[in-house]
Amino acid sequence: MAKKKIPAVPAVQTVSEKTLQAEELPPVIVATQEEITILGALAAGKTPRQATQAAGLDVNPSVATAYCGGLQRKYNDAMVRALHDQGLHVGRVAAVLDQQVGATKFIPVRGEGLVEVPDNPSRLAAVRTVLDILPGAWAPKVHEVETRSLEAILMKIVVSGDDDD
């Protein structure tokens, strides 16, 4: 395989909330085939070295890591720009989450009709989303696990038994 020189990644400024407010967004970017191949390989779990090799670039691992990091920042900012152009920006997401944190639902109550009560599953989902997107914020995750011992299963079989006699 002929060695190809790695193309230079243009200097990219990261998009911050301040630049979004000032409407100074990064320019629209058109990806090259090599960049698409590299980003696809990275998304599939390949290392930066493997990703650059998949695109036909033969570079050492440290250069591949730096190049891939630059590409990811470049296209992350392009995605922020595209979302902002479609009207999906931080303020809009925050407004939706704010509504969801205060979500309510109506339940039927005998003698009273429909009564508005807090929608706790929706509120909890909103809080989890906020914790997922805020840098440094976290809460312990609760995972319900149902376990059954062989003894409990056998006892159920014995107790239920066959009554066909």
N, C-alpha and C positions, 0 to 999 in steps of 0.2 A: 504494500500500500504506500503510495507516495505521501510524503509528509506535507501537510497543509499548514500554513501559518494561521494561528488563531486570530480572528478579527478583533480589532479593538472595540471594547464596549464603551460607548460614549459616557462621559460623566453624567450621572443622574442624581438629581437632588430628590431626596425623599419627600413625599407629600405629608405635610403636617396639617393639623386642623387650622392653624393660622393661615396657611396658604390657601386652604379651601375657602375660608371666610373672605379672603382678599380676591377671590376668583382668579388667582394666578396659578393655573393648573399646568401640569407638564404637557408638552406637545403630544399630539396623536402619533403613535408609533406603528410602523408596519414591520412585522417580523420577517426575518429571512428564513429559508428552509432549514439552515443549520440551527438557528435559534429554536425553531419549532421542534426539531428532532431532539435537541438537548433538553428543552423543557419537558417534552413528553417522556423522555427517559428518566429524568429526575422525578417526575410525578409517578412513574412506575416503580420507584424505589432504587434506581441505579445510583451508584456513587458518581460524583462529578467526573472522575476519570473515565468511568464507563460511559457516561453520557456524552462526553466530548468525543470519545472513540466512536460511538454510534453515529455521530455526525461527521465522521471522517477526519477529525482533528487529532493529531498526535502531539500531545503536550504532557509535561510532567504533572504529577498530582497536585502540587501546590498552585500551579498556574490554572489548572482545571478548576480547582476549588474556588479561586478568586474570580475566574471568569463566570462560573455558574452562579456565584453569589451576586455578581453584578447584573446578570441577566434576570435573576429572580426579582431583584429590587426594581429594575427597569420595567418589567411587565406588571409588577404589583402596582406601581404608580400608574401605569397605563390603564389597569383595571379600575383604579380609583377614579381616574379621569372619565372613563366610559360610564361608570355608575353615576357619577356626578352629572354628566351630560344628560342622562336619562331621568334626572331629578331625584336620585337616591343618594342622599348625603347623610352625614352624621346627625344633623339636626332632625331630619325626617325619621331616621331609625330611632332616635331617642324619643321622639313624640309617640311613635307606635309602642315602644316599650313602656312609656309612661302610662298610656291608656291601658295596656295589658296588666300592669301592676295593680291598677284599680278595678280590674274586671269584676263584673257581677253577673249573676244569672237569676232567672225566675224559676221558682219551684212551686208546685201546687200544694196548698195547705188546706186541709178540710175545714170548712166554715169560713175561711178567709180569702179564698181564691188564690191568685198568684202573688207570691211574696218574693221581693228581691233580696238575695243573699250574696255574700262574697263568693266568687268563683275561684276557690283556692287552687285547683290544679292549674288554671291559667295564670294565676298570680305567681305560683311557684315556678312555672316554666319561664315567665318573664324574669324573675330574679336569677334563675340559673343562666339565662342568656346574658344578662348584664354581667354576672360573675365571669362568664366565659370570655367576654370581649374586653373587660377592663384589665389593663395591665396590672399584674401583681395581686389581683383579687382572686380569692378562691374560697371554696367551702367544701367540706368533706362530701364525697359522693356516697349515696346510700344505694346499695344494690341488694335487692331482695333475692334470696336464694332459698329454694325449697329443697330440703334433703329428706330422703327417706331411708331408713335402715332396712336391711333385709328382714330383720325380726318384725318390724311394723307391717311390712307387706305380707309376710307369712301369717301374722295374727289376723289381718283383715281377710285373708283367704279362708282361714280356719273358721272365723266367726261367721262370715257370710255363707260359706259352705254350699253344697248342692242339696237342695230340698226336694229333689226329684224322686226320692225313694218311695 
